Amino acid sequence: MKDLNYNVGDIVELKKEHPCSARSKLFEVVRIGADIKIKCLGCGNLLMLTRDNFNHRLKKIVSKKN
């Protein structure tokens, strides 16, 4: 099972890239609740995903916020 201990400010990598011009797979976790809000590090767009959908798309946690 994946490590699902992510917090606000963590940088995560998703399985698929964001369809922006940067084609980035890296996102910053902005808000955690029933939904997860993440920000694309390529273009800056904000995305809202359900917690289940986010956990399914999560590939790995790149860096933790200290």
C-alpha positions as CSV (number, residue, x, y, z in Angstrom):
1,M,0.0,0.0,0.0
2,K,1.1,3.5,-0.7
3,D,2.3,6.0,1.9
4,L,-0.8,8.3,2.2
5,N,0.6,10.6,4.8
6,Y,0.6,13.9,2.9
7,N,0.1,17.4,4.4
8,V,-0.4,20.9,3.1
9,G,2.7,22.2,1.3
10,D,3.9,18.7,0.2
11,I,5.0,18.2,-3.4
12,V,3.4,15.1,-4.9
13,E,3.8,13.3,-8.3
14,L,0.6,12.1,-10.0
15,K,0.4,9.2,-12.5
16,K,-0.7,11.3,-15.4
17,E,0.6,14.8,-16.4
18,H,-1.5,17.9,-16.3
19,P,-2.7,18.9,-19.8
20,C,-1.1,22.3,-19.6
21,S,1.8,23.6,-21.8
22,A,4.4,22.5,-19.1
23,R,3.0,18.9,-19.1
24,S,4.0,18.7,-15.4
25,K,3.3,15.7,-13.1
26,L,4.3,17.7,-10.0
27,F,1.7,19.3,-7.8
28,E,1.7,21.1,-4.5
29,V,-1.0,20.2,-1.9
30,V,-2.8,23.4,-1.0
31,R,-5.8,22.2,1.1
32,I,-6.9,19.0,2.6
33,G,-10.4,18.1,3.7
34,A,-13.1,16.0,2.2
35,D,-11.7,17.2,-1.1
36,I,-8.0,17.8,-1.9
37,K,-6.9,21.0,-3.6
38,I,-3.7,20.8,-5.5
39,K,-1.7,23.4,-7.6
40,C,0.1,22.5,-10.8
41,L,3.8,23.5,-10.5
42,G,4.0,24.0,-14.3
43,C,1.2,26.5,-14.9
44,G,-0.2,27.3,-11.5
45,N,-3.8,26.1,-12.0
46,L,-5.7,24.9,-9.0
47,L,-7.5,21.5,-9.1
48,M,-10.0,20.0,-6.7
49,L,-10.1,16.2,-6.4
50,T,-12.0,14.0,-4.1
51,R,-9.9,12.2,-1.6
52,D,-10.5,8.8,-3.2
53,N,-9.7,10.1,-6.7
54,F,-6.5,11.8,-5.4
55,N,-5.3,8.7,-3.6
56,H,-5.9,6.7,-6.8
57,R,-3.9,9.2,-8.9
58,L,-1.1,9.6,-6.4
59,K,2.2,8.1,-7.6
60,K,4.6,9.3,-4.9
61,I,5.4,12.1,-2.5
62,V,8.4,13.9,-3.9
63,S,9.2,16.2,-0.9
64,K,7.6,16.9,2.5
65,K,7.2,20.4,3.9
66,N,9.3,20.9,7.0
